[in-house]
Amino acid sequence: MENTLLANGRRIAYYSTGDSRQPVPLVLLHGFCEDSSLWDPVLPGLQVFRILRIDLPGFGASDPPLTPGMDSYVDAVCVVLNELNIPTCILYGHSMGGYVALEFARQHAERLAGLSLIHSHPFADSPDRIEARRKGIELLQHGKKDLYVAQLFPGLFAPAFARQHPDIVEAMVQKGRQGPEAGIIAALTGMIERRDQQDTLAQCACPVQFVLGALDGIIPLEQAMSATPYPAISDVRVFSEIGHMAMFEAPELLMQAVSEFGRYCLRRLEARSSNKTQTSPPG
Ligand code: MLT
């Protein structure tokens, strides 16, 4: 069910499913030009958890941010968590959602029991990437949103998958087109300006998961792999034959990765809090 909050007069939409009695939810953040429905293919296997999905500002049913930048997205996540009185969560981010999750980890490390980067990485944009994003902004400013979005999605899937499932690619294009230009431009600007988060990863006290596709054309495997030794605890999963969209290309594998990591982080949190209780001085 869709829930809506207002922050600074802007709507933030989120969706709550699974076991609502669980105090520590799995929070799922979609990527660029997507919305919370991105996670639909993996939701059935996650119902034992409490799941929150948030439409990042400018996508789905959330209004565009007042100012572009990862901060606005992090603020939206905090607004939802605060509204629901949730101090701690396990945060999963797909691609741009991973950039948001990393910025959340930098600002609110104490609220994280786990961080999962799904087809994402901690590196800032290369000059080529910035140039491509600027060209995209120009297209959007010239009213070419449909063209821009149509070019975006086919390259996100492994070529064989895109050939075999044109319906899935087309559904993503149709959904991507529904978002306002302002939201897409804000996201492109935010990604251009985002900081390098290698330090954030290296300082992460919580476990970090990396889910990578060997055929990902957006997040090169070798570059992403180079970041996997940074955190003290890493769970690395590389899916062969998969591009940037495991939720469609390999939903069973992704469901398993999300749920195993979630279980591990929850068990770790429980063990830590019972140790604390046992060792804390009486009174
Ligand atoms: C995404 O899927 O969120 C974006 O393609 C990420 C990016 O462009 O860096």
Residues whose N, C-alpha, C, O or C-beta is under 5 A from the ligand:
A	BS01	MLT	G31 F32 H94 S95 M96 G97 I218
